[in-house]
Amino acid sequence: MKKIIFLLGVITLCSNYLLSEEIANSESEHSIVRAKLGQHRTIHTNDGNFFRGKVIEITDDGNIVLQTEVGLLTIPPEDILEETVKIFRKDGTVFKGKLIGEDDLNVTIESKYGIVSINKGEIEKIDRYFGGKLEKLLQKKIFFTAEEKNTEIFKDPTAFVLPPYTFFITGFSMGYGFTDKFHIFTRITNNLNEDLNLIFRRVLLQKIKGARISNLSLDLHIFSNHNMYKEYIKYYENDQLKLEGSSGLSTIKKMYGRKRDFYWKSSIVYSLRNPLKSGRGNWGFHTGITFDKLLFVKPVIEYNEETFDGGFSDSQFYAYRAFMGMDYDLTRKIKFISVLYYDPGNHYLTFGESISSYLQNNFIPDYSEGERKEFDFDFGITYAANDNLRIGFHFQSPYITLYWKFFDY
């Protein structure tokens, strides 16, 4: 009897040992892919294939179930190539290991020294490997999910900010990303015309679910010495202002007197960035409202016995703009962008009027030109010429956008 009990004990111990080994091996195999439900992932396999899709299930035995363009695929963990990285820091140190996490600020790896989280601002270069092969050799075939997050849709802001440590410059403005929720811009042309200004954007609320990101942000744009004539005139019917052969701007100056003043405007914006169902790119939705100082200013509605009509009441200017827009990745380098807006101060300019306005006013629009048009829309494309340069074309003023982004890592 004692021998039977002894044998049962030995069998039990061996079974527990084998089971623990199986579990350990299973966990080791499953740890190759750091996937979460809802993520869009590109998985490389050891037979030279790669599959792009949405992770809809991770089975108990570690299989990754992807919803792809061609249907549901179940990929066993033993077929998946491990993703590793080699990180070169600016101080000369080098870390190698399995990638276990990454966001806009940090890269986290499992190195031989333990779990290491490295700030991207300290990184000089990253080499990525799948199954020991450099990423650039494997990913040439992939239509990458575009990483560009628009901070503006033509004239209107979005709720996204520049990535941390990113410098942004165009012919008319420049900015810098301080954190993943805060950046600062300035309009260069206004500064050169003695109107120092700053634009602050702060993300108030952020929700991230897999690759889906939604932000609610607040913009505040302040001007130190702003030409208020160009703000007033937007809300008047320009033809009414042309009294005795004078220009509309001349009449505004007589009505309001010499007026350089502190000026501000602010925007509240909601933006959503969501992967396309195919996993081939993203689409973004943006909506918000912009209002400014004139909303609390009483307009002049009579001058030289003339009564004026326009975008104002007896007590205030209708100084706000409501907008709704979208962007859509057509290819890995081209985004389609469109916006629809209501703006009582908006003026429609032809191409010739727009060019003339910029050249004659030191590259600051003269809002007295063109017909006042409250409802309008615009659309166009943005082309990523390389990792830094973006070129945009659309059908309203200023027609062409050109900007550079420089990442400090």
KATAZI-V932089 format. One record per residue. N is the residue number from 1. RES is the residue in one letter. SS is DSSP state (H for helix, E for strand, - for the rest). OMEGA is omega in radians with two decimals (NA if undefined). D_FIRST is the distance of its C-alpha to the first C-alpha in Angstrom with 1 decimal. Layout:
# KATAZI-V932089
N/RES/SS/OMEGA/D_FIRST + N/RES/SS/OMEGA/D_FIRST
This chain:
# KATAZI-V932089
1/M/-/-3.14/0.0 + 2/K/H/3.13/3.8 + 3/K/H/3.13/5.4 + 4/I/H/3.13/5.1 + 5/I/H/3.12/6.3 + 6/F/H/3.12/8.6 + 7/L/H/3.10/9.9 + 8/L/H/3.11/10.7 + 9/G/H/3.12/12.4 + 10/V/H/3.14/14.3 + 11/I/H/-3.14/15.4 + 12/T/H/3.13/16.5 + 13/L/H/3.13/18.5 + 14/C/H/3.13/20.0 + 15/S/H/3.13/21.0 + 16/N/H/3.13/22.6 + 17/Y/H/3.14/24.4 + 18/L/H/3.13/25.7 + 19/L/H/3.13/26.8 + 20/S/H/3.10/28.6 + 21/E/H/-3.14/30.3 + 22/E/H/3.13/31.4 + 23/I/H/3.14/32.8 + 24/A/H/3.11/34.5 + 25/N/H/-3.14/36.0 + 26/S/H/3.14/37.1 + 27/E/H/3.13/38.7 + 28/S/H/3.13/40.4 + 29/E/H/-3.05/41.8 + 30/H/H/-3.10/42.9 + 31/S/-/3.11/44.7 + 32/I/-/-3.11/47.2 + 33/V/-/3.07/49.2 + 34/R/-/-3.06/50.1 + 35/A/-/3.06/51.2 + 36/K/-/3.11/51.7 + 37/L/-/3.12/52.4 + 38/G/-/3.13/56.2 + 39/Q/-/2.94/57.0 + 40/H/E/-3.03/59.2 + 41/R/E/2.93/57.7 + 42/T/E/-3.09/58.5 + 43/I/E/3.10/55.4 + 44/H/E/-3.11/55.8 + 45/T/E/-3.03/53.4 + 46/N/-/3.04/52.5 + 47/D/-/3.07/54.5 + 48/G/-/3.13/57.8 + 49/N/-/2.97/58.1 + 50/F/E/-3.07/58.5 + 51/F/E/-3.13/58.2 + 52/R/E/3.11/60.0 + 53/G/E/-3.12/59.1 + 54/K/E/3.10/57.7 + 55/V/E/-3.11/54.0 + 56/I/E/3.12/53.0 + 57/E/E/2.95/49.2 + 58/I/E/-3.02/46.4 + 59/T/-/-3.11/43.3 + 60/D/-/-3.14/39.7 + 61/D/-/2.99/39.2 + 62/G/-/3.10/42.5 + 63/N/-/3.07/45.0 + 64/I/E/3.12/48.5 + 65/V/E/-3.11/50.5 + 66/L/E/2.95/54.3 + 67/Q/E/-3.08/57.2 + 68/T/E/3.12/59.7 + 69/E/-/-3.07/63.1 + 70/V/-/3.11/61.6 + 71/G/E/-3.14/58.8 + 72/L/E/3.08/55.2 + 73/L/E/3.08/53.4 + 74/T/E/-3.02/49.7 + 75/I/E/3.12/49.1 + 76/P/-/-3.10/45.7 + 77/P/H/-3.12/45.2 + 78/E/H/3.12/44.6 + 79/D/H/-2.99/48.1 + 80/I/E/3.10/49.8 + 81/L/-/3.13/51.7 + 82/E/-/3.10/51.1 + 83/E/E/3.10/54.2 + 84/T/E/-3.13/55.0 + 85/V/E/3.00/58.2 + 86/K/E/-3.02/60.2 + 87/I/E/3.09/62.2 + 88/F/E/3.12/65.3 + 89/R/E/-3.11/66.4 + 90/K/-/3.12/70.0 + 91/D/-/3.08/69.2 + 92/G/-/3.13/68.1 + 93/T/-/-3.10/64.3 + 94/V/E/3.07/62.1 + 95/F/E/3.07/58.8 + 96/K/E/3.10/56.5 + 97/G/E/-3.13/53.5 + 98/K/E/3.10/52.0 + 99/L/E/3.11/54.2 + 100/I/E/3.09/52.3 + 101/G/E/3.13/55.3 + 102/E/E/3.00/59.1 + 103/D/-/-3.07/61.9 + 104/D/-/-3.04/65.6 + 105/L/-/-2.96/65.1 + 106/N/E/2.96/62.0 + 107/V/E/-3.12/59.8 + 108/T/E/-3.12/56.1 + 109/I/E/3.02/54.0 + 110/E/E/-3.11/50.7 + 111/S/E/3.13/51.9 + 112/K/-/3.09/50.1 + 113/Y/-/-3.09/51.3 + 114/G/E/3.13/49.7 + 115/I/E/-3.10/51.2 + 116/V/E/3.07/55.0 + 117/S/E/-3.02/57.6 + 118/I/E/3.09/61.1 + 119/N/E/-3.09/64.3 + 120/K/H/3.09/66.3 + 121/G/H/3.14/69.4 + 122/E/H/-3.02/68.1 + 123/I/E/3.05/67.4 + 124/E/E/-3.04/69.8 + 125/K/E/3.05/68.0 + 126/I/E/2.95/64.7 + 127/D/E/-3.12/63.4 + 128/R/E/-3.09/60.9 + 129/Y/E/2.98/58.6 + 130/F/E/-3.10/56.4 + 131/G/-/3.11/54.0 + 132/G/-/-3.14/56.1 + 133/K/E/3.14/59.4 + 134/L/E/-3.10/62.2 + 135/E/H/-3.05/62.8 + 136/K/H/3.13/66.4 + 137/L/H/-3.09/65.4 + 138/L/H/-2.96/63.1 + 139/Q/H/3.09/64.8 + 140/K/H/-3.07/68.3 + 141/K/H/-2.98/67.4 + 142/I/-/2.89/66.4 + 143/F/-/-3.06/68.7 + 144/F/-/2.92/67.8 + 145/T/-/-3.06/67.5 + 146/A/-/-3.08/70.8 + 147/E/-/-3.07/70.2 + 148/E/-/3.03/73.7 + 149/K/-/-3.09/73.9 + 150/N/-/3.04/77.5 + 151/T/-/3.07/78.9 + 152/E/E/2.92/82.0 + 153/I/E/-3.03/83.1 + 154/F/-/-3.09/86.7 + 155/K/-/-2.99/88.4 + 156/D/E/-3.14/85.5 + 157/P/E/2.90/82.4 + 158/T/-/3.13/78.8 + 159/A/-/3.13/76.0 + 160/F/-/3.14/74.5 + 161/V/-/3.03/75.3 + 162/L/-/3.06/75.7 + 163/P/-/3.11/72.4 + 164/P/-/3.10/72.2 + 165/Y/-/-3.12/74.3 + 166/T/E/3.08/76.3 + 167/F/E/-3.04/80.1 + 168/F/E/3.10/82.1 + 169/I/E/2.97/85.8 + 170/T/E/3.05/88.3 + 171/G/-/-3.03/92.0 + 172/F/-/-3.10/92.2 + 173/S/E/3.03/89.2 + 174/M/E/-3.11/86.4 + 175/G/E/-3.13/83.1 + 176/Y/E/3.10/80.0 + 177/G/E/-3.11/76.4 + 178/F/E/3.09/75.1 + 179/T/E/3.11/71.7 + 180/D/-/3.12/69.9 + 181/K/-/-3.08/71.7 + 182/F/E/2.98/75.2 + 183/H/E/3.12/78.1 + 184/I/E/3.06/81.8 + 185/F/E/2.95/84.7 + 186/T/E/3.07/88.5 + 187/R/E/-3.04/91.3 + 188/I/H/-3.05/93.2 + 189/T/H/3.08/96.4 + 190/N/H/3.11/96.8 + 191/N/H/-3.13/96.2 + 192/L/H/3.10/99.0 + 193/N/-/3.01/101.3 + 194/E/-/3.13/100.9 + 195/D/-/-3.10/98.3 + 196/L/-/-3.06/95.2 + 197/N/E/3.09/92.1 + 198/L/E/3.08/88.3 + 199/I/E/3.13/85.7 + 200/F/E/3.03/82.4 + 201/R/E/3.14/79.4 + 202/R/E/3.04/76.4 + 203/V/E/-3.10/73.4 + 204/L/E/-3.13/72.8 + 205/L/E/3.11/69.7 + 206/Q/E/3.09/67.4 + 207/K/E/-3.13/64.5 + 208/I/E/3.08/62.4 + 209/K/E/-3.04/59.9 + 210/G/-/3.13/58.8 + 211/A/-/-3.14/62.0 + 212/R/E/-3.11/64.0 + 213/I/E/3.03/66.2 + 214/S/E/-3.10/68.6 + 215/N/E/2.91/70.9 + 216/L/E/-3.04/73.5 + 217/S/E/3.08/76.1 + 218/L/E/3.03/79.3 + 219/D/E/2.99/82.2 + 220/L/E/-3.13/85.1 + 221/H/E/-3.12/88.2 + 222/I/E/3.12/90.8 + 223/F/E/-3.06/94.3 + 224/S/E/-2.97/96.5 + 225/N/E/-2.92/100.0 + 226/H/E/3.05/99.7 + 227/N/E/-3.03/102.6 + 228/M/-/3.12/102.5 + 229/Y/H/-3.07/105.2 + 230/K/H/3.05/102.8 + 231/E/H/-3.14/100.5 + 232/Y/H/-2.95/103.2 + 233/I/H/-3.13/104.8 + 234/K/H/-2.99/101.6 + 235/Y/H/3.13/102.1 + 236/Y/E/2.98/105.8 + 237/E/-/-2.95/107.5 + 238/N/H/-3.12/109.0 + 239/D/H/3.13/112.1 + 240/Q/H/-3.07/113.1 + 241/L/H/-3.06/113.0 + 242/K/-/-3.11/115.5 + 243/L/H/3.07/118.5 + 244/E/H/3.07/122.0 + 245/G/H/3.14/120.6 + 246/S/-/3.12/118.1 + 247/S/-/3.11/114.5 + 248/G/H/-3.13/111.8 + 249/L/H/3.10/110.4 + 250/S/H/3.11/113.9 + 251/T/H/3.11/114.1 + 252/I/H/3.14/110.6 + 253/K/H/3.11/111.8 + 254/K/H/-3.12/114.9 + 255/M/H/-3.02/112.9 + 256/Y/H/-3.09/110.3 + 257/G/-/-3.13/112.2 + 258/R/-/-2.99/110.7 + 259/K/-/2.89/106.9 + 260/R/E/-2.96/104.3 + 261/D/E/2.98/101.5 + 262/F/E/-3.06/97.9 + 263/Y/E/3.11/95.9 + 264/W/E/2.93/92.3 + 265/K/E/-3.05/90.2 + 266/S/E/3.14/86.6 + 267/S/E/2.95/84.0 + 268/I/E/-2.98/80.8 + 269/V/E/2.99/78.8 + 270/Y/E/3.11/75.5 + 271/S/E/3.09/74.1 + 272/L/E/3.07/71.1 + 273/R/E/-2.99/69.8 + 274/N/E/3.07/67.4 + 275/P/E/3.01/66.1 + 276/L/-/-3.08/67.4 + 277/K/-/3.13/64.9 + 278/S/-/-3.05/65.1 + 279/G/-/-3.08/64.2 + 280/R/-/3.11/67.5 + 281/G/-/-3.12/69.2 + 282/N/E/2.89/69.9 + 283/W/E/-3.11/72.3 + 284/G/E/3.09/73.6 + 285/F/E/-3.08/75.3 + 286/H/E/3.05/77.6 + 287/T/E/-3.11/79.7 + 288/G/E/3.09/81.5 + 289/I/E/3.09/84.8 + 290/T/E/3.09/87.2 + 291/F/E/-3.07/89.8 + 292/D/E/-3.04/92.3 + 293/K/H/-3.07/94.9 + 294/L/H/3.09/97.5 + 295/L/H/-3.10/95.5 + 296/F/H/-3.13/96.8 + 297/V/-/3.11/100.4 + 298/K/-/-3.10/103.4 + 299/P/-/2.97/105.2 + 300/V/-/-3.08/109.0 + 301/I/-/3.10/110.0 + 302/E/E/3.10/113.8 + 303/Y/E/-3.11/116.2 + 304/N/-/3.11/119.9 + 305/E/-/3.08/120.0 + 306/E/E/3.07/117.2 + 307/T/E/-3.03/114.1 + 308/F/-/3.02/110.9 + 309/D/-/3.08/108.0 + 310/G/E/-3.07/104.6 + 311/G/-/-3.11/101.0 + 312/F/E/3.01/101.7 + 313/S/-/3.09/102.7 + 314/D/-/-3.00/105.3 + 315/S/-/-3.07/102.7 + 316/Q/-/2.95/100.3 + 317/F/E/3.04/99.5 + 318/Y/-/-2.97/96.7 + 319/A/-/3.08/95.0 + 320/Y/E/-3.13/91.6 + 321/R/E/3.08/89.9 + 322/A/E/-3.05/86.9 + 323/F/E/3.10/85.2 + 324/M/E/-3.08/82.3 + 325/G/E/3.12/81.3 + 326/M/E/2.95/78.6 + 327/D/E/-3.00/77.7 + 328/Y/E/3.13/75.8 + 329/D/E/3.08/74.6 + 330/L/-/3.06/76.5 + 331/T/-/3.14/75.3 + 332/R/-/-3.11/73.6 + 333/K/-/-3.02/77.0 + 334/I/E/3.04/79.0 + 335/K/E/2.95/78.7 + 336/F/E/-3.10/80.7 + 337/I/E/3.08/81.9 + 338/S/E/3.13/83.8 + 339/V/E/3.07/85.0 + 340/L/E/-3.05/86.8 + 341/Y/E/2.98/88.6 + 342/Y/E/-3.04/91.0 + 343/D/E/3.14/93.3 + 344/P/-/3.12/96.8 + 345/G/-/-3.09/97.8 + 346/N/-/3.06/96.9 + 347/H/E/3.11/99.7 + 348/Y/E/3.14/99.6 + 349/L/-/2.98/101.0 + 350/T/-/-3.14/102.0 + 351/F/H/-3.14/101.0 + 352/G/H/3.13/104.5 + 353/E/H/-3.14/104.6 + 354/S/H/3.14/101.2 + 355/I/H/3.14/102.2 + 356/S/H/-3.12/105.6 + 357/S/H/-3.13/104.0 + 358/Y/H/-3.07/101.6 + 359/L/H/-3.07/104.3 + 360/Q/H/-3.06/107.0 + 361/N/-/3.08/104.7 + 362/N/-/3.08/102.9 + 363/F/-/2.99/99.8 + 364/I/-/-3.05/99.4 + 365/P/-/2.99/100.0 + 366/D/-/-2.99/103.1 + 367/Y/-/3.09/101.8 + 368/S/-/-3.11/105.3 + 369/E/-/3.06/105.4 + 370/G/-/-3.13/104.4 + 371/E/E/3.08/104.1 + 372/R/E/-3.02/101.9 + 373/K/-/-2.98/99.0 + 374/E/-/3.12/96.4 + 375/F/E/3.10/93.9 + 376/D/E/3.07/92.9 + 377/F/E/-3.14/90.1 + 378/D/E/3.07/89.4 + 379/F/E/-3.14/87.1 + 380/G/E/-3.11/86.5 + 381/I/E/2.97/84.0 + 382/T/E/-3.11/82.7 + 383/Y/E/3.10/82.1 + 384/A/E/-3.10/79.8 + 385/A/-/3.05/81.9 + 386/N/-/-3.08/79.3 + 387/D/-/-3.07/76.7 + 388/N/-/-2.97/79.4 + 389/L/E/3.04/82.4 + 390/R/E/3.12/82.7 + 391/I/E/-3.11/85.8 + 392/G/E/3.10/86.5 + 393/F/E/3.04/89.1 + 394/H/E/-2.88/90.0 + 395/F/-/3.00/93.0 + 396/Q/-/3.10/94.1 + 397/S/-/0.18/95.4 + 398/P/-/2.99/94.6 + 399/Y/-/-3.11/93.5 + 400/I/E/3.04/91.8 + 401/T/E/-3.09/88.9 + 402/L/E/3.12/88.0 + 403/Y/E/3.13/85.4 + 404/W/E/3.00/83.2 + 405/K/E/3.12/79.8 + 406/F/E/-3.12/78.8 + 407/F/E/-3.10/75.2 + 408/D/-/3.03/74.7 + 409/Y/-/NA/71.4
